[in-house]
């Protein structure tokens, strides 16, 4: 889970770039990155990493002339990334009619992913 460390400069750059991307999409400078920080939480029950922005002070943003107030410390969810242990992963894949041929898991076996390809077996 070190890849999601808020101390990692590449991850920090990646996350804060999201604010600039939002500005480009909106066509205006709505989010000033110096007014925001970000955090991550690993939810073991839901098997996911949740990433969020948090303003460093109360901010008001305007989107389409509509004012939105976001309070200091309020979490604004931006990314959720599933981190499924092998049994959970297999149940999802097999539940939609695919078969896991090979998979990779982290050293702590907290999460895994398929090593392509997944195959679909038709039964008639």
N, C-alpha and C positions, 0 to 999 in steps of 0.2 A: 504494500500500500504506500510505499515511499514515493511512488510516482505522483501521489496526490498531496504531498506535503506542501503546506503553505510557505515553507521556508525555501523550497526549490525555486530558483530564479527562472528556469525555463517554464515551469508550471505557472509561476506568478505572471510572467509575460503573456502566456497563453490565456490565462483567465482575464487579465486586465484588458487584453486586446478585444475581448467580447464587448466591452463598453464602447470602444471605438467602432466596432462593427455595427453596434446598435445605432450609433450616430450616423454612420453612412447609410444605413437602411432608412432611417427617419429623415435623412436629408438635412439635418441640422445638428448642432452641438447641444445635445440634451444632457449627456453624461460627461462630467469632468472627472477623469480617473483619480485626480488628487483628492476628491471628496469621497472615495470609496475604498473599501478593503474587501477581502473575500475570505471565505472559510469553507471547510469541508467537514462532513460528518459521515462516518461509516455506520450505517444502520444494519446491524447483524440480523435483526428479525426480518427485515424486508430484503436483505441481501443486496444492498445498493450503497453506492457512495453518492451523497447529496452535496452539491456545490451551490454556493449562494454568494451574492454580493451584500454588503452591509455599508450604509452611509456612515461616515465618521462624524457627521452632525446632521441635524434636520435639514432635509433638502426638499425643494419643490421643483418638479420637472413639468414642462409643458409639452404635451403631445396633441397636435391638431387643436391648438388654443385651449386645451383642457388641462387644468392644473391638477397635478397629483402630488400629494405630500407623502414623503417617506421619512419616518422618524429615525433618529440616530439609533443605531443598533438593530433596526428592523431587518430581518432576513428577507432577501428577494431571491427566490429559487431560480436557478438558471440551467443547471444540468443535473440529471440523475443518470447514473451509470450502474447497470446491474452487475453484481459480482456474485455469481451463483456457484455454490459448492456442487461437486459432481452429481450427487443424487438428484438435486433440484434441477440442474441443467438437463440431465438425461430425461427427467419426467416431462419437462417442457418440450424438448425435441421429439421424444417418442409420442407425446400427446398430440402432435400435429402430423403424425404419420411418417416421420423421418427416423433415420437410424444414425447413431453416433458411431463412426468408424474409428476415430482417433481423437484424442483431446489433450490439451495442455493444461496443467494446473500450477499454481504458484507453490513455493516450497512449504508454505503453511497450510496448503489445501483450503484456503479461504474461498478461492474462486477458480473457475476453469473456463476454457473456451474450446470450441472445436478446432481441430486442425483440418482444414478443408480436404476433401469435400464431405458434405452430408449427403446421404442418399435417401431416396424415396423408394420404398418397396410397395408395389401395387399388389393387392390381393383381389382375386376375382372369384 
